[in-house]
Amino acid sequence: MKYILLLALLTLSLYGEETQEKKKVTLGFGPYMQTQPYKGVDPLLVPSPVIFFDNGLFYVRWSRAGMYFLGDKGEEFSWGLSLTAQPRTYGYKAEDSKYLEGMDERETTFEGGLAFSASYNDTYIETMLLTDMLVRYESWLFKTEIGDEFKLGKFTFYPSIIVVYESDEFVNYYYGVREHEVDTTIGRTQFTPGAGWQLGAQTYINYPFTDKLAGLINLRVDRLPSSALNSPLIDSDYIYSGLVSLIYSFEY
């Protein structure tokens, strides 16, 4: 119990040091699209809220939220350790395509865990160890993202490279075929892939219309882990995703 109290006091003291500065909040909304690598499955298209916020204790980065419990913020260099959670929009239902008939549903989930982030001027790195909070794939993954910021005229670009180590259970859950799901009449053989590395690249593009109103675009591409590429369920090695949003920023 005393360790929990000490952690709470440390967190609040860190937050107290940050409360003297004005905090920026960015709010927006727009359509999000994500292609599906599965045979015959249409791309995912959903409305998405966009929130960017960091007050030194809590943060939201688009669809991922967290709470710092250790860290330091300087003019040039900052770092932080936090608890974090995010949605996982992978998965399918048997009725999503004719080829998937007879397959068990692979569900979306929420992932949570620990995150370490550090930034120097406009360059940042973030590493996360996440686990399946809803017990879908019942395992974990390890993610690292390295990014930067640069301007071109009125445009601001935020490119990054993303590397994700996905465990045996994760890859097998989303890309494997179990024994009772086999259908040789359509070439759906049993498949049990192992762990692998998923590589991705993305960029945010910001264009201001006024001091507070701007347009935001996110473009991203991910290559599936090599262990999943021979899955009879997929017809693409890549997942493409993007967002177009109008955002409003203010300080408090």
HUMOFEN-V381686 format. One record per residue. N is the residue number from 1. OMEGA is omega as a letter, one per 20 degrees, with the letter a starting at -180 (* if undefined). Layout:
# HUMOFEN-V381686
{{N & OMEGA} {N & OMEGA}}
This chain:
# HUMOFEN-V381686
{{1 & a} {2 & r} {3 & r} {4 & r} {5 & r} {6 & r} {7 & r} {8 & r} {9 & r} {10 & r} {11 & a} {12 & r} {13 & r} {14 & r} {15 & a} {16 & r} {17 & a} {18 & a} {19 & a} {20 & a} {21 & r} {22 & a} {23 & a} {24 & r} {25 & r} {26 & a} {27 & r} {28 & a} {29 & r} {30 & r} {31 & r} {32 & r} {33 & r} {34 & r} {35 & r} {36 & a} {37 & a} {38 & a} {39 & r} {40 & a} {41 & a} {42 & r} {43 & r} {44 & r} {45 & a} {46 & r} {47 & a} {48 & r} {49 & r} {50 & a} {51 & r} {52 & a} {53 & r} {54 & a} {55 & r} {56 & r} {57 & r} {58 & r} {59 & r} {60 & r} {61 & a} {62 & a} {63 & a} {64 & a} {65 & r} {66 & r} {67 & r} {68 & r} {69 & r} {70 & r} {71 & r} {72 & a} {73 & r} {74 & a} {75 & a} {76 & a} {77 & r} {78 & r} {79 & r} {80 & r} {81 & a} {82 & r} {83 & a} {84 & r} {85 & a} {86 & r} {87 & r} {88 & a} {89 & r} {90 & r} {91 & a} {92 & r} {93 & a} {94 & a} {95 & a} {96 & r} {97 & a} {98 & a} {99 & a} {100 & r} {101 & a} {102 & r} {103 & r} {104 & r} {105 & r} {106 & a} {107 & r} {108 & a} {109 & r} {110 & r} {111 & r} {112 & r} {113 & a} {114 & r} {115 & r} {116 & r} {117 & r} {118 & r} {119 & r} {120 & a} {121 & a} {122 & a} {123 & a} {124 & r} {125 & r} {126 & a} {127 & a} {128 & r} {129 & a} {130 & r} {131 & a} {132 & a} {133 & a} {134 & r} {135 & r} {136 & r} {137 & r} {138 & r} {139 & a} {140 & r} {141 & a} {142 & a} {143 & r} {144 & r} {145 & r} {146 & a} {147 & a} {148 & r} {149 & r} {150 & a} {151 & r} {152 & a} {153 & r} {154 & a} {155 & r} {156 & a} {157 & r} {158 & a} {159 & r} {160 & r} {161 & a} {162 & r} {163 & a} {164 & r} {165 & a} {166 & a} {167 & r} {168 & a} {169 & r} {170 & a} {171 & a} {172 & a} {173 & a} {174 & a} {175 & a} {176 & r} {177 & a} {178 & a} {179 & a} {180 & r} {181 & a} {182 & r} {183 & a} {184 & r} {185 & r} {186 & r} {187 & a} {188 & a} {189 & r} {190 & a} {191 & a} {192 & a} {193 & r} {194 & a} {195 & r} {196 & a} {197 & r} {198 & a} {199 & a} {200 & r} {201 & r} {202 & r} {203 & r} {204 & r} {205 & a} {206 & r} {207 & a} {208 & r} {209 & r} {210 & r} {211 & a} {212 & a} {213 & a} {214 & r} {215 & r} {216 & r} {217 & r} {218 & r} {219 & a} {220 & r} {221 & r} {222 & r} {223 & a} {224 & r} {225 & a} {226 & a} {227 & a} {228 & a} {229 & r} {230 & r} {231 & r} {232 & a} {233 & a} {234 & r} {235 & r} {236 & r} {237 & a} {238 & r} {239 & r} {240 & r} {241 & a} {242 & r} {243 & r} {244 & a} {245 & r} {246 & a} {247 & r} {248 & a} {249 & r} {250 & r} {251 & r} {252 & *}}
